[in-house]
Amino acid sequence: MADHKEVDALSGTATTGHAWDGIKELNTPLPRWWVLVFYATIVWSVGYWVVYPAWPLVSNYTAGVFGYSSRGDVAAELAELQKVRGAKSTALADATLADVEKDQGLLAFARAQGKAAFGDNCAPCHGSGATGSRGYPNLNDDDWLWGGTVDEIHQTITVGIRSGHAKARENQMPAFGRDGMLKRPEIVEVANYVRSLSGLPVRPGSNLEAGKKIFAENCVACHGDDGKGNAELGGPNLTDRIWLYGSDEATIADVVTNSRNGVMPAWEGRLDPVTIKALAVYVHTLGGGK
């Protein structure tokens, strides 16, 4: 049986003798040119191991004859970029934020650098156009939790929000429902009162006076008597129609019940001071900065 070579009637090619579910395997060798190319790639790989970094060692790797590394290329390109930026980077580092925005040449330089840094670091949360999304602030409008001046934006970028940084922006909204401070009917009443502050329709039969009383007893410390917020505490303005998580009754009631305490990383230590300054200027000039 092993020496029997059956010839396929359709192709005229001998079979290997193997068959699966009635399908017979033809004995068709690879083209010689393909085999030669395959052997050539093996020889090439050996040369590649010698010339380029390839073999891992205990704490390092073989550097190769050429001593090449893509990491080295990046370092060289960054060094060249710093050389090109040169005087402008020095001027940006030395200037105050206010002075940067007064100097049109320096402002253009800062915006260009800030835009690039924003795309690399901030766009995943705030979007490439900085328009934000649910839970991530829109940086183009004039609604700022911690203030929209260029200095306040710089501070927020530097230390972050609830980031663990020693000087991070910190506030904690209580979970009024989860922690048993308010009952469900009270939460519904205050949610409808909050909707009324920005002119949104409320549930028929809502007792807005009761909601106002609950608001006065629990919420004014951060949001103010008039609900316009407090930038020093990061308390949102509840009288406009800009909502970070949504303005429907169910969403507001859920926020009151379970709280929301989002985190923004501190960029100090991750980005150099000049890049942080450029980022602050870029964000401030998007159109919503105060």
Phi and psi in degrees as GROMACS dihedral restraints (atoms count N, CA, C in turn):
[ dihedral_restraints ]
;  ai    aj    ak    al  type     phi  dphi    fc
    3     4     5     6     1   -66.5    20    10
    4     5     6     7     1   -31.8    20    10
    6     7     8     9     1   -90.0    20    10
    7     8     9    10     1    -4.9    20    10
    9    10    11    12     1   -77.5    20    10
   10    11    12    13     1   124.5    20    10
   12    13    14    15     1  -113.9    20    10
   13    14    15    16     1   103.1    20    10
   15    16    17    18     1   -83.0    20    10
   16    17    18    19     1   137.3    20    10
   18    19    20    21     1  -100.1    20    10
   19    20    21    22     1   127.9    20    10
   21    22    23    24     1   -68.6    20    10
   22    23    24    25     1   127.2    20    10
   24    25    26    27     1   -66.8    20    10
   25    26    27    28     1   -31.9    20    10
   27    28    29    30     1   -78.9    20    10
   28    29    30    31     1   -45.8    20    10
   30    31    32    33     1   -97.0    20    10
   31    32    33    34     1   -17.5    20    10
   33    34    35    36     1    75.0    20    10
   34    35    36    37     1    15.4    20    10
   36    37    38    39     1  -103.8    20    10
   37    38    39    40     1   138.8    20    10
   39    40    41    42     1   -66.1    20    10
   40    41    42    43     1   149.1    20    10
   42    43    44    45     1   -96.0    20    10
   43    44    45    46     1   164.8    20    10
   45    46    47    48     1   -85.1    20    10
   46    47    48    49     1   -11.2    20    10
   48    49    50    51     1    95.8    20    10
   49    50    51    52     1    -6.9    20    10
   51    52    53    54     1   -91.0    20    10
   52    53    54    55     1   140.7    20    10
   54    55    56    57     1  -146.0    20    10
   55    56    57    58     1   141.6    20    10
   57    58    59    60     1  -133.2    20    10
   58    59    60    61     1   121.0    20    10
   60    61    62    63     1    51.8    20    10
   61    62    63    64     1    37.7    20    10
   63    64    65    66     1    84.2    20    10
   64    65    66    67     1    -0.3    20    10
   66    67    68    69     1   -98.9    20    10
   67    68    69    70     1   122.4    20    10
   69    70    71    72     1   -95.8    20    10
   70    71    72    73     1   141.8    20    10
   72    73    74    75     1   -88.6    20    10
   73    74    75    76     1   125.8    20    10
   75    76    77    78     1   -81.9    20    10
   76    77    78    79     1   146.1    20    10
   78    79    80    81     1   -90.8    20    10
   79    80    81    82     1    81.4    20    10
   81    82    83    84     1  -114.2    20    10
   82    83    84    85     1   100.6    20    10
   84    85    86    87     1   -63.9    20    10
   85    86    87    88     1   156.2    20    10
   87    88    89    90     1   -66.2    20    10
   88    89    90    91     1   149.7    20    10
   90    91    92    93     1   -59.6    20    10
   91    92    93    94     1   145.1    20    10
   93    94    95    96     1   -59.4    20    10
   94    95    96    97     1   -39.3    20    10
   96    97    98    99     1   -61.9    20    10
   97    98    99   100     1   -36.0    20    10
   99   100   101   102     1   -67.1    20    10
  100   101   102   103     1   -42.5    20    10
  102   103   104   105     1   -63.6    20    10
  103   104   105   106     1   -40.7    20    10
  105   106   107   108     1   -65.1    20    10
  106   107   108   109     1   -41.3    20    10
  108   109   110   111     1   -63.1    20    10
  109   110   111   112     1   -39.7    20    10
  111   112   113   114     1   -60.8    20    10
  112   113   114   115     1   -44.8    20    10
  114   115   116   117     1   -65.3    20    10
  115   116   117   118     1   -35.8    20    10
  117   118   119   120     1   -64.2    20    10
  118   119   120   121     1   -37.2    20    10
  120   121   122   123     1   -66.9    20    10
  121   122   123   124     1   -32.2    20    10
  123   124   125   126     1   -65.3    20    10
  124   125   126   127     1   -45.8    20    10
  126   127   128   129     1   -61.4    20    10
  127   128   129   130     1   -42.7    20    10
  129   130   131   132     1   -60.0    20    10
  130   131   132   133     1   -41.1    20    10
  132   133   134   135     1   -63.7    20    10
  133   134   135   136     1   -36.4    20    10
  135   136   137   138     1   -64.2    20    10
  136   137   138   139     1   -43.4    20    10
  138   139   140   141     1   -62.6    20    10
  139   140   141   142     1   -37.8    20    10
  141   142   143   144     1   -63.0    20    10
  142   143   144   145     1   -41.1    20    10
  144   145   146   147     1   -60.7    20    10
  145   146   147   148     1   -35.4    20    10
  147   148   149   150     1   -77.0    20    10
  148   149   150   151     1   -40.9    20    10
  150   151   152   153     1   -82.6    20    10
  151   152   153   154     1   -40.1    20    10
  153   154   155   156     1  -111.7    20    10
  154   155   156   157     1   161.2    20    10
  156   157   158   159     1   -57.8    20    10
  157   158   159   160     1   132.4    20    10
  159   160   161   162     1  -147.5    20    10
  160   161   162   163     1   -51.1    20    10
  162   163   164   165     1   -93.7    20    10
  163   164   165   166     1   125.4    20    10
  165   166   167   168     1   -72.2    20    10
  166   167   168   169     1   139.8    20    10
  168   169   170   171     1  -112.3    20    10
  169   170   171   172     1  -168.9    20    10
  171   172   173   174     1   -62.8    20    10
  172   173   174   175     1   -47.8    20    10
  174   175   176   177     1  -129.7    20    10
  175   176   177   178     1     8.2    20    10
  177   178   179   180     1  -152.0    20    10
  178   179   180   181     1  -150.3    20    10
  180   181   182   183     1  -156.0    20    10
  181   182   183   184     1   161.6    20    10
  183   184   185   186     1   -68.4    20    10
  184   185   186   187     1   129.8    20    10
  186   187   188   189     1   -79.6    20    10
  187   188   189   190     1   -21.6    20    10
  189   190   191   192     1    80.8    20    10
  190   191   192   193     1   160.6    20    10
  192   193   194   195     1   -62.8    20    10
  193   194   195   196     1   -39.2    20    10
  195   196   197   198     1   -77.4    20    10
  196   197   198   199     1   -20.3    20    10
  198   199   200   201     1    64.0    20    10
  199   200   201   202     1    25.3    20    10
  201   202   203   204     1   -82.4    20    10
  202   203   204   205     1   147.6    20    10
  204   205   206   207     1  -154.1    20    10
  205   206   207   208     1   142.3    20    10
  207   208   209   210     1   -64.5    20    10
  208   209   210   211     1   -32.1    20    10
  210   211   212   213     1   -62.6    20    10
  211   212   213   214     1   -38.7    20    10
  213   214   215   216     1   -64.8    20    10
  214   215   216   217     1   -37.1    20    10
  216   217   218   219     1   -61.7    20    10
  217   218   219   220     1   -43.6    20    10
  219   220   221   222     1   -62.8    20    10
  220   221   222   223     1   -43.7    20    10
  222   223   224   225     1   -61.6    20    10
  223   224   225   226     1   -40.8    20    10
  225   226   227   228     1   -66.4    20    10
  226   227   228   229     1   -40.5    20    10
  228   229   230   231     1   -66.1    20    10
  229   230   231   232     1   -39.0    20    10
  231   232   233   234     1   -66.5    20    10
  232   233   234   235     1   -38.9    20    10
  234   235   236   237     1   -63.7    20    10
  235   236   237   238     1   -39.8    20    10
  237   238   239   240     1   -66.6    20    10
  238   239   240   241     1   -38.7    20    10
  240   241   242   243     1   -62.6    20    10
  241   242   243   244     1   -43.5    20    10
  243   244   245   246     1   -63.3    20    10
  244   245   246   247     1   -34.7    20    10
  246   247   248   249     1   -67.1    20    10
  247   248   249   250     1   -41.0    20    10
  249   250   251   252     1   -66.4    20    10
  250   251   252   253     1   -42.5    20    10
  252   253   254   255     1   -67.8    20    10
  253   254   255   256     1   -38.6    20    10
  255   256   257   258     1    35.0    20    10
  256   257   258   259     1  -109.6    20    10
  258   259   260   261     1   -61.2    20    10
  259   260   261   262     1   -35.4    20    10
  261   262   263   264     1   -64.1    20    10
  262   263   264   265     1   -41.5    20    10
  264   265   266   267     1   -63.6    20    10
  265   266   267   268     1   -40.4    20    10
  267   268   269   270     1   -64.5    20    10
  268   269   270   271     1   -43.4    20    10
  270   271   272   273     1   -63.9    20    10
  271   272   273   274     1   -40.2    20    10
  273   274   275   276     1   -65.3    20    10
  274   275   276   277     1   -39.5    20    10
  276   277   278   279     1   -65.4    20    10
  277   278   279   280     1   -35.1    20    10
  279   280   281   282     1   -84.8    20    10
  280   281   282   283     1   -25.4    20    10
  282   283   284   285     1   -79.2    20    10
  283   284   285   286     1   149.9    20    10
  285   286   287   288     1   -75.9    20    10
  286   287   288   289     1   162.8    20    10
  288   289   290   291     1   -59.9    20    10
  289   290   291   292     1   -40.3    20    10
  291   292   293   294     1   -64.6    20    10
  292   293   294   295     1   -40.8    20    10
  294   295   296   297     1   -67.1    20    10
  295   296   297   298     1   -34.2    20    10
  297   298   299   300     1   -59.8    20    10
  298   299   300   301     1   -43.7    20    10
  300   301   302   303     1   -75.1    20    10
  301   302   303   304     1   -13.1    20    10
  303   304   305   306     1   -89.1    20    10
  304   305   306   307     1   -22.5    20    10
  306   307   308   309     1   -97.0    20    10
  307   308   309   310     1   109.8    20    10
  309   310   311   312     1   -61.4    20    10
  310   311   312   313     1   -39.1    20    10
  312   313   314   315     1   -66.8    20    10
  313   314   315   316     1   -44.6    20    10
  315   316   317   318     1   -69.3    20    10
  316   317   318   319     1   -34.9    20    10
  318   319   320   321     1   -63.7    20    10
  319   320   321   322     1   -44.7    20    10
  321   322   323   324     1   -62.4    20    10
  322   323   324   325     1   -41.2    20    10
  324   325   326   327     1   -63.5    20    10
  325   326   327   328     1   -45.8    20    10
  327   328   329   330     1   -64.1    20    10
  328   329   330   331     1   -41.2    20    10
  330   331   332   333     1   -63.7    20    10
  331   332   333   334     1   -41.0    20    10
  333   334   335   336     1   -64.5    20    10
  334   335   336   337     1   -45.4    20    10
  336   337   338   339     1   -67.6    20    10
  337   338   339   340     1   -40.0    20    10
  339   340   341   342     1   -65.6    20    10
  340   341   342   343     1   -39.2    20    10
  342   343   344   345     1   -62.7    20    10
  343   344   345   346     1   -42.5    20    10
  345   346   347   348     1   -63.7    20    10
  346   347   348   349     1   -44.0    20    10
  348   349   350   351     1   -65.3    20    10
  349   350   351   352     1   -36.9    20    10
  351   352   353   354     1   -63.0    20    10
  352   353   354   355     1   -45.0    20    10
  354   355   356   357     1   -61.5    20    10
  355   356   357   358     1   -36.1    20    10
  357   358   359   360     1   -78.2    20    10
  358   359   360   361     1   -31.4    20    10
  360   361   362   363     1  -119.6    20    10
  361   362   363   364     1   -30.1    20    10
  363   364   365   366     1  -108.3    20    10
  364   365   366   367     1   -26.7    20    10
  366   367   368   369     1   -60.0    20    10
  367   368   369   370     1   -33.4    20    10
  369   370   371   372     1   -55.9    20    10
  370   371   372   373     1   -31.0    20    10
  372   373   374   375     1   -99.3    20    10
  373   374   375   376     1   -45.5    20    10
  375   376   377   378     1   -92.0    20    10
  376   377   378   379     1    -6.7    20    10
  378   379   380   381     1    87.2    20    10
  379   380   381   382     1   153.9    20    10
  381   382   383   384     1   -63.7    20    10
  382   383   384   385     1   -27.6    20    10
  384   385   386   387     1   -97.2    20    10
  385   386   387   388     1     7.3    20    10
  387   388   389   390     1    63.0    20    10
  388   389   390   391     1    24.8    20    10
  390   391   392   393     1   -86.6    20    10
  391   392   393   394     1    -5.3    20    10
  393   394   395   396     1    71.2    20    10
  394   395   396   397     1  -172.6    20    10
  396   397   398   399     1  -162.3    20    10
  397   398   399   400     1  -174.9    20    10
  399   400   401   402     1   -56.6    20    10
  400   401   402   403     1   117.9    20    10
  402   403   404   405     1    90.3    20    10
  403   404   405   406     1    -6.7    20    10
  405   406   407   408     1  -127.5    20    10
  406   407   408   409     1   119.4    20    10
  408   409   410   411     1   -61.9    20    10
  409   410   411   412     1   144.8    20    10
  411   412   413   414     1   -78.0    20    10
  412   413   414   415     1   123.7    20    10
  414   415   416   417     1   -94.8    20    10
  415   416   417   418     1     4.2    20    10
  417   418   419   420     1   -95.2    20    10
  418   419   420   421     1   -18.5    20    10
  420   421   422   423     1   -89.4    20    10
  421   422   423   424     1  -174.8    20    10
  423   424   425   426     1  -109.9    20    10
  424   425   426   427     1    36.9    20    10
  426   427   428   429     1  -116.2    20    10
  427   428   429   430     1   111.3    20    10
  429   430   431   432     1  -126.8    20    10
  430   431   432   433     1   126.9    20    10
  432   433   434   435     1   -69.1    20    10
  433   434   435   436     1   -39.3    20    10
  435   436   437   438     1  -117.2    20    10
  436   437   438   439     1    19.8    20    10
  438   439   440   441     1    99.8    20    10
  439   440   441   442     1   144.1    20    10
  441   442   443   444     1  -114.0    20    10
  442   443   444   445     1    12.2    20    10
  444   445   446   447     1   -72.3    20    10
  445   446   447   448     1   160.2    20    10
  447   448   449   450     1   -62.2    20    10
  448   449   450   451     1   -35.1    20    10
  450   451   452   453     1   -69.2    20    10
  451   452   453   454     1   -39.1    20    10
  453   454   455   456     1   -68.5    20    10
  454   455   456   457     1   -38.9    20    10
  456   457   458   459     1   -64.2    20    10
  457   458   459   460     1   -42.1    20    10
  459   460   461   462     1   -59.7    20    10
  460   461   462   463     1   -42.3    20    10
  462   463   464   465     1   -64.1    20    10
  463   464   465   466     1   -43.5    20    10
  465   466   467   468     1   -63.7    20    10
  466   467   468   469     1   -43.9    20    10
  468   469   470   471     1   -63.1    20    10
  469   470   471   472     1   -40.9    20    10
  471   472   473   474     1   -65.6    20    10
  472   473   474   475     1   -51.0    20    10
  474   475   476   477     1  -101.9    20    10
  475   476   477   478     1   -15.2    20    10
  477   478   479   480     1    76.2    20    10
  478   479   480   481     1  -176.0    20    10
  480   481   482   483     1  -125.0    20    10
  481   482   483   484     1   119.0    20    10
  483   484   485   486     1    50.3    20    10
  484   485   486   487     1    40.8    20    10
  486   487   488   489     1   -91.9    20    10
  487   488   489   490     1   -11.4    20    10
  489   490   491   492     1    93.8    20    10
  490   491   492   493     1    -9.1    20    10
  492   493   494   495     1   -66.2    20    10
  493   494   495   496     1   146.2    20    10
  495   496   497   498     1   -59.8    20    10
  496   497   498   499     1   -28.0    20    10
  498   499   500   501     1  -114.7    20    10
  499   500   501   502     1    23.4    20    10
  501   502   503   504     1   -60.8    20    10
  502   503   504   505     1   150.9    20    10
  504   505   506   507     1   -64.3    20    10
  505   506   507   508     1   125.9    20    10
  507   508   509   510     1  -130.7    20    10
  508   509   510   511     1   132.2    20    10
  510   511   512   513     1  -156.3    20    10
  511   512   513   514     1   160.0    20    10
  513   514   515   516     1  -138.2    20    10
  514   515   516   517     1   113.8    20    10
  516   517   518   519     1   -82.3    20    10
  517   518   519   520     1   128.2    20    10
  519   520   521   522     1   -64.3    20    10
  520   521   522   523     1   150.4    20    10
  522   523   524   525     1   -89.6    20    10
  523   524   525   526     1    86.9    20    10
  525   526   527   528     1   -61.8    20    10
  526   527   528   529     1   -35.5    20    10
  528   529   530   531     1   -84.3    20    10
  529   530   531   532     1   -47.5    20    10
  531   532   533   534     1   -61.5    20    10
  532   533   534   535     1   -34.7    20    10
  534   535   536   537     1   -94.5    20    10
  535   536   537   538     1     7.9    20    10
  537   538   539   540     1    76.3    20    10
  538   539   540   541     1    17.9    20    10
  540   541   542   543     1   -80.3    20    10
  541   542   543   544     1   -29.2    20    10
  543   544   545   546     1  -132.3    20    10
  544   545   546   547     1   145.4    20    10
  546   547   548   549     1   -85.8    20    10
  547   548   549   550     1   163.6    20    10
  549   550   551   552     1   -56.0    20    10
  550   551   552   553     1   -46.4    20    10
  552   553   554   555     1   -59.7    20    10
  553   554   555   556     1   -36.4    20    10
  555   556   557   558     1   -67.3    20    10
  556   557   558   559     1   -37.3    20    10
  558   559   560   561     1   -65.6    20    10
  559   560   561   562     1   -41.4    20    10
  561   562   563   564     1   -63.6    20    10
  562   563   564   565     1   -41.0    20    10
  564   565   566   567     1   -64.5    20    10
  565   566   567   568     1   -45.9    20    10
  567   568   569   570     1   -70.0    20    10
  568   569   570   571     1   -32.6    20    10
  570   571   572   573     1   -62.6    20    10
  571   572   573   574     1   -42.2    20    10
  573   574   575   576     1   -69.7    20    10
  574   575   576   577     1   -34.5    20    10
  576   577   578   579     1   -64.8    20    10
  577   578   579   580     1   -42.0    20    10
  579   580   581   582     1   -62.2    20    10
  580   581   582   583     1   -40.3    20    10
  582   583   584   585     1   -62.0    20    10
  583   584   585   586     1   -37.2    20    10
  585   586   587   588     1   -67.1    20    10
  586   587   588   589     1   -26.0    20    10
  588   589   590   591     1   -62.6    20    10
  589   590   591   592     1   -30.0    20    10
  591   592   593   594     1  -106.4    20    10
  592   593   594   595     1    16.5    20    10
  594   595   596   597     1    78.3    20    10
  595   596   597   598     1    16.5    20    10
  597   598   599   600     1   -83.9    20    10
  598   599   600   601     1   149.0    20    10
  600   601   602   603     1   -64.1    20    10
  601   602   603   604     1   147.7    20    10
  603   604   605   606     1  -114.4    20    10
  604   605   606   607     1   165.4    20    10
  606   607   608   609     1   -64.9    20    10
  607   608   609   610     1   134.0    20    10
  609   610   611   612     1   -55.2    20    10
  610   611   612   613     1   134.6    20    10
  612   613   614   615     1    86.4    20    10
  613   614   615   616     1     2.4    20    10
  615   616   617   618     1   -64.9    20    10
  616   617   618   619     1   139.7    20    10
  618   619   620   621     1   -95.5    20    10
  619   620   621   622     1    90.1    20    10
  621   622   623   624     1   -66.8    20    10
  622   623   624   625     1   -30.0    20    10
  624   625   626   627     1   -66.0    20    10
  625   626   627   628     1   -40.7    20    10
  627   628   629   630     1   -64.7    20    10
  628   629   630   631     1   -41.6    20    10
  630   631   632   633     1   -63.0    20    10
  631   632   633   634     1   -38.7    20    10
  633   634   635   636     1   -63.7    20    10
  634   635   636   637     1   -40.4    20    10
  636   637   638   639     1   -64.9    20    10
  637   638   639   640     1   -42.7    20    10
  639   640   641   642     1   -63.6    20    10
  640   641   642   643     1   -41.2    20    10
  642   643   644   645     1   -61.4    20    10
  643   644   645   646     1   -44.5    20    10
  645   646   647   648     1   -63.9    20    10
  646   647   648   649     1   -33.0    20    10
  648   649   650   651     1   -83.4    20    10
  649   650   651   652     1   -20.6    20    10
  651   652   653   654     1  -127.3    20    10
  652   653   654   655     1   -21.4    20    10
  654   655   656   657     1  -118.3    20    10
  655   656   657   658     1   -21.0    20    10
  657   658   659   660     1   -66.7    20    10
  658   659   660   661     1   -23.9    20    10
  660   661   662   663     1   -58.0    20    10
  661   662   663   664     1   -34.5    20    10
  663   664   665   666     1  -104.5    20    10
  664   665   666   667     1   -37.2    20    10
  666   667   668   669     1   -95.5    20    10
  667   668   669   670     1    -8.7    20    10
  669   670   671   672     1    84.6    20    10
  670   671   672   673     1   158.5    20    10
  672   673   674   675     1   -58.8    20    10
  673   674   675   676     1   -35.7    20    10
  675   676   677   678     1   -95.4    20    10
  676   677   678   679     1     2.3    20    10
  678   679   680   681     1    76.4    20    10
  679   680   681   682     1    12.9    20    10
  681   682   683   684     1   -86.8    20    10
  682   683   684   685     1     4.6    20    10
  684   685   686   687     1    83.4    20    10
  685   686   687   688     1   178.0    20    10
  687   688   689   690     1  -149.3    20    10
  688   689   690   691     1   106.1    20    10
  690   691   692   693     1   -65.0    20    10
  691   692   693   694     1   -27.0    20    10
  693   694   695   696     1   -67.5    20    10
  694   695   696   697     1   -26.0    20    10
  696   697   698   699     1  -107.6    20    10
  697   698   699   700     1    -0.6    20    10
  699   700   701   702     1    72.0    20    10
  700   701   702   703     1    22.4    20    10
  702   703   704   705     1   -83.1    20    10
  703   704   705   706     1   120.7    20    10
  705   706   707   708     1   -65.0    20    10
  706   707   708   709     1   150.0    20    10
  708   709   710   711     1   -75.0    20    10
  709   710   711   712     1   121.2    20    10
  711   712   713   714     1   -99.0    20    10
  712   713   714   715     1     3.6    20    10
  714   715   716   717     1   -98.2    20    10
  715   716   717   718     1   -13.0    20    10
  717   718   719   720     1   -90.0    20    10
  718   719   720   721     1  -173.5    20    10
  720   721   722   723     1  -111.9    20    10
  721   722   723   724     1    31.9    20    10
  723   724   725   726     1  -106.5    20    10
  724   725   726   727     1   115.6    20    10
  726   727   728   729     1  -124.5    20    10
  727   728   729   730     1   130.2    20    10
  729   730   731   732     1   -74.0    20    10
  730   731   732   733     1   -36.6    20    10
  732   733   734   735     1  -114.8    20    10
  733   734   735   736     1    -9.1    20    10
  735   736   737   738     1   126.8    20    10
  736   737   738   739     1   153.8    20    10
  738   739   740   741     1  -112.2    20    10
  739   740   741   742     1     0.8    20    10
  741   742   743   744     1   -71.2    20    10
  742   743   744   745     1   158.0    20    10
  744   745   746   747     1   -57.0    20    10
  745   746   747   748     1   -43.0    20    10
  747   748   749   750     1   -62.4    20    10
  748   749   750   751     1   -40.5    20    10
  750   751   752   753     1   -68.8    20    10
  751   752   753   754     1   -45.3    20    10
  753   754   755   756     1   -62.4    20    10
  754   755   756   757     1   -43.0    20    10
  756   757   758   759     1   -61.8    20    10
  757   758   759   760     1   -37.0    20    10
  759   760   761   762     1   -67.7    20    10
  760   761   762   763     1   -39.0    20    10
  762   763   764   765     1   -63.3    20    10
  763   764   765   766     1   -44.1    20    10
  765   766   767   768     1   -63.4    20    10
  766   767   768   769     1   -38.6    20    10
  768   769   770   771     1   -70.4    20    10
  769   770   771   772     1   -49.0    20    10
  771   772   773   774     1  -110.9    20    10
  772   773   774   775     1    -8.6    20    10
  774   775   776   777     1    72.3    20    10
  775   776   777   778     1   167.7    20    10
  777   778   779   780     1  -141.4    20    10
  778   779   780   781     1   126.3    20    10
  780   781   782   783     1  -138.1    20    10
  781   782   783   784     1    74.7    20    10
  783   784   785   786     1   -67.2    20    10
  784   785   786   787     1   160.2    20    10
  786   787   788   789     1  -122.1    20    10
  787   788   789   790     1   133.0    20    10
  789   790   791   792     1  -116.3    20    10
  790   791   792   793     1   130.5    20    10
  792   793   794   795     1   -66.6    20    10
  793   794   795   796     1   153.4    20    10
  795   796   797   798     1   -83.4    20    10
  796   797   798   799     1   129.9    20    10
  798   799   800   801     1   -94.2    20    10
  799   800   801   802     1    -4.9    20    10
  801   802   803   804     1   -64.9    20    10
  802   803   804   805     1   128.4    20    10
  804   805   806   807     1    93.0    20    10
  805   806   807   808     1   -24.5    20    10
  807   808   809   810     1   -93.2    20    10
  808   809   810   811     1   -39.4    20    10
  810   811   812   813     1  -118.1    20    10
  811   812   813   814     1   149.1    20    10
  813   814   815   816     1   -72.7    20    10
  814   815   816   817     1   159.2    20    10
  816   817   818   819     1   -57.4    20    10
  817   818   819   820     1   -35.6    20    10
  819   820   821   822     1   -67.6    20    10
  820   821   822   823     1   -40.4    20    10
  822   823   824   825     1   -65.9    20    10
  823   824   825   826     1   -40.3    20    10
  825   826   827   828     1   -62.6    20    10
  826   827   828   829     1   -40.4    20    10
  828   829   830   831     1   -64.0    20    10
  829   830   831   832     1   -44.2    20    10
  831   832   833   834     1   -62.3    20    10
  832   833   834   835     1   -39.6    20    10
  834   835   836   837     1   -61.9    20    10
  835   836   837   838     1   -44.7    20    10
  837   838   839   840     1   -60.9    20    10
  838   839   840   841     1   -43.0    20    10
  840   841   842   843     1   -66.0    20    10
  841   842   843   844     1   -44.1    20    10
  843   844   845   846     1   -59.5    20    10
  844   845   846   847     1   -48.8    20    10
  846   847   848   849     1   -63.7    20    10
  847   848   849   850     1   -40.1    20    10
  849   850   851   852     1   -64.0    20    10
  850   851   852   853     1   -30.6    20    10
  852   853   854   855     1   -94.5    20    10
  853   854   855   856     1     8.5    20    10
  855   856   857   858     1   -69.3    20    10
  856   857   858   859     1   -19.5    20    10
  858   859   860   861     1   130.6    20    10
  859   860   861   862     1   -17.2    20    10
  861   862   863   864     1  -106.7    20    10
  862   863   864   865     1    -2.9    20    10
  864   865   866   867     1   -70.4    20    10
  865   866   867   868     1   146.5    20    10
